[in-house]
Amino acid sequence: MTTDFLPVSRADMQACGWDQPDFVYVTGDAYVDHPSFGVAILSRLLESEGFRVAILAQPDWHSTRDFERFGRPRLGFLVSSGNIDSMVAHYTVAKQKRSTDYYSPGGKPGKRPDRAVIVYCQRIRQAFGDVPIIIGGLEASLRRFAHYDYWDDCVRRSILVDSGADLLSYGMGERSIVRIAKLLDKGAPVHKIHDVRGTVYLTTPDDKLHFEPVGGFRFEQLRHDKRLYARAFALQYREQDSIAGHAITELYGDRMLVQNPPQPPLEREELDAVYALPFMRDFHPMYKKDGGVPAIEEVKFSITHNRGCFGGCNFCALAFHQGRSVRSRSIESVVQEAELLTKLPGFKGFIHDVGGPTANFRYPSCDRQLQKGVCTSRKCLAPTPCKNLKVDHSEYIELLRRVERIPGIKKVFIRSGIRFDYLIYDKSDAFFRKLVRDHVSGQLKVAPEHCCDNVLSLMGKPGIQVYDTFRKRFFELTKSFAKEQYLVPYLMSSHPGSTLQDAATLASYLKKNKCRPEQVQDFYPTPGTASTVMYYTGINPLTGKKIYVVTDPHEKQLQRALLQWSLPKNADLVREALIKAGRRDLIGTGDKCLIQPKNSRPIPANLPRKNGGKHNKSSKGGTYRK
């Protein structure tokens, strides 16, 4: 393991014997040197290639002073808002300021600006003029094209245009950033670096491109024509493949934005090398006085074993960022990291997670992907599994067993999302049995999201009968192992396509299955997802069909209240919603009813209920109890 963090001050830099860094990496997060943080991975990777990287974490953006801390870097600035979009970090779906920022010291908000990438680039330009600036991370990656912005309620220009940066590195940027660094080191002008996959740049419309282009949409047209905007997104979605993807262009006046095709995903040996880099695996000591950085707590004793996701949920940006082609680390690499975790201060014998974007994926969904790329016309799992889908948990089982055998490890949990449909499609139930017996910490988080097929289809999820099959088997196995375990379902209200009638149907389904959600996620339109395009345009970009969309705040409130019908504070909203939905049959005192009539006498809390059911609480979304 390395003996220190990367420099965060001029004094640190001088202690390293540097007169200047090659790169200054500006981030909106506090500095946490852990492989769950993109800044840590890319900075350590550059270090391993011989480059000097200084970290400028959460600089004061009100002036240029912090940005001048290290002087002018030899090769340029790297800029990221951090692990999540700065607007999502700051605001709830109701556009209210959040009270906590888990990526800041002590969890205190206000340590980064709104639209952090743009603001940081502006200050760098003020301080150093034409110094090369390369932007990356989630905020830049998902805003690389013209995009609907929920907070401004309009289509904004590509963040590359608005920031004034020279290059944008999108997706998982290891290959791109090393290639860019080496080109700059050889003296290539940053405005001439146009041939690197996984990057976006600006040029003139008559420039000869390195990759065959598609697109050519004009920003002014995209800004005002919702159907055209949906078409543009559909093209972008189809082209996000390293094998079959083309370059994509957009026009901004006399400039042309070019997205080169994606970089191929890192293969197993390359991923192993990345996760073997010498991370400190903690927040920088300068944050101790503030109580540390909360985000490290969830991941400090967790292991990421895979990348990418072929699940294809339309409300998820993974397809646009990590991609749909899954790759994984070797068992030996994961075991080595687990052994390292047992030696860290504070380790108590528990590995909190061995997962990733989807825990139970290890390989691409089919062999065809390796030669022809991901399919553009269908999803791997929904609404039904593709006939070419390969379902095999055997290597994941072996990985978990190897980690469990390491001296000092008492228990290995899986807390990342489990794709329950992929699990039950496995002809062997070996993994299902092992999961329930060995890897559930009392509650297993799963994501049915809804129960109505029309809504699930727009979400990119399978029909509810698939979840019901999984749920039934989960409780059968739980009982067979004499355990008391629960399912914690993630549920979403107001997703595009969901009506009040659909919300009432979901509420009735939850009541029937004795689930009383304490938390429900309102659909949050964030950049880079098909569902966000649906929300803005009223069109499913993947089919071109018009759909119903909830935009009225009160109706959103009614849908959310229906999913939490059991909360006393929601009583009036639930009655109003049921009446508007034409579901007065769910108002009354019968077992199937969600709410009593307005002026009826409430049932005393200490009286036994007809079904003998118990109220079950959970920290996330309620529980199912058998």
Secondary structure by P-SEA (a helix, b strand, c coil): cccccccccaaaaaaaccccccbbbbbccccccccccaaaaaaaaaaaabbbbbbbcccccccccccccccccccbbbbbccccccccccccccccccccccccccccccccccaaaaaaaaaaaacccccbbbbbcaaaaaacccccccccccccccccccccccbbbccccaaaaaaaaaaaaaccccccccccccbbbbbcccccccccccccccaaaaaccaaaaaaaaaaaaaacccccccbbbbbcccbbbbbccccccccaaaaaaaaacccccccccccccccccccccccccbbbccccccccccccccccccccbbbbbcaaaaaaaaaaaaacccccccccccccccccccccccccccccccccccccccccccccbbbbaaaaaaaaaaaaacccccbbbbccccaaaaaaacccaaaaaaaaccccccbbbbbcccccaaaaaaaccccaaaaaaaaaaaaaaaaaaccccccbbbbbcccccccaaaaaaaaaaaaaaccccccccccccccccaaaaaaaccccccccbbbbbbccaaaaaaaaaaaacccccaaaaaaaaaaaaccccccccccccccccccccccccccccccccccccccccccccc
